[in-house]
Amino acid sequence: MNILVVGASQGTGALAVRAALDKGHRVTAFARSPQKLALEHAQLRRMAGDFHQSASVEAAVAGHEAPCANVS
């Protein structure tokens, strides 16, 4: 499954990215600074964007079966 994690660079978002990768999913880590995510994996894609901008979010959501927003 293709999973999008919004707010993925640290905290709960980073934990969600790791959990999804551990279960064998392809994950897009969407954040203002995705390079802060201290994780490397063949199934991980980083995408910079701002969830306050609808065009940025719409571009990130395309092609994902399971968008996951970190709202903490």
Phi and psi in degrees as a GROMACS rama.xvg file:
@    title "Ramachandran Plot"
@    xaxis  label "Phi"
@    yaxis  label "Psi"
@TYPE xy
-91.5273  118.169  ASN-2
-117.322  135.054  ILE-3
-106.335  125.215  LEU-4
-112.739  116.62  VAL-5
-90.8062  132.415  VAL-6
79.541  42.1378  GLY-7
-91.6728  -2.12693  ALA-8
-77.0279  -21.6522  SER-9
-160.375  175.639  GLN-10
59.4372  -137.498  GLY-11
-60.9556  -37.7391  THR-12
-61.3582  -43.215  GLY-13
-64.4005  -37.6762  ALA-14
-65.4796  -39.0187  LEU-15
-64.8378  -39.9383  ALA-16
-60.6666  -49.194  VAL-17
-61.5135  -43.419  ARG-18
-62.9073  -42.8876  ALA-19
-65.7592  -42.6278  ALA-20
-63.361  -40.9524  LEU-21
-61.7876  -26.2883  ASP-22
-90.5177  3.69917  LYS-23
90.7222  12.4668  GLY-24
-84.8555  158.56  HIS-25
-88.7294  132.496  ARG-26
-128.359  134.348  VAL-27
-105.701  121.515  THR-28
-93.8986  107.37  ALA-29
-102.656  123.43  PHE-30
-163.39  164.036  ALA-31
-63.2565  -36.063  ARG-32
-130.801  72.6475  SER-33
-64.7983  -18.0701  PRO-34
-67.0602  -15.8064  GLN-35
-72.6038  -17.2412  LYS-36
-67.4979  112.828  LEU-37
-85.472  68.0309  ALA-38
-156.061  136.759  LEU-39
-123.746  136.975  GLU-40
-162.414  144.491  HIS-41
-63.6063  -26.7711  ALA-42
-97.0103  11.4374  GLN-43
-102.725  131.388  LEU-44
-122.928  132.538  ARG-45
-99.4139  140.882  ARG-46
-140.542  122.491  MET-47
-84.7645  138.476  ALA-48
-179.011  174.195  GLY-49
-122.925  118.763  ASP-50
-70.3835  -5.76478  PHE-51
-83.2318  -7.61162  HIS-52
-112.964  113.12  GLN-53
-58.9097  -37.2284  SER-54
-63.825  -36.8973  ALA-55
-64.9553  -43.9428  SER-56
-68.4561  -44.1499  VAL-57
-58.2718  -40.2263  GLU-58
-65.4259  -36.4479  ALA-59
-73.6098  -37.0101  ALA-60
-69.4482  -32.6977  VAL-61
-52.5724  128.72  ALA-62
86.9183  4.84509  GLY-63
-109.821  137.295  HIS-64
-85.2146  -23.2632  GLU-65
-139.956  83.6717  ALA-66
-69.5764  138.725  PRO-67
-133.042  115.92  CYS-68
-97.048  132.484  ALA-69
-91.3274  109.495  ASN-70
-107.466  15.8149  VAL-71
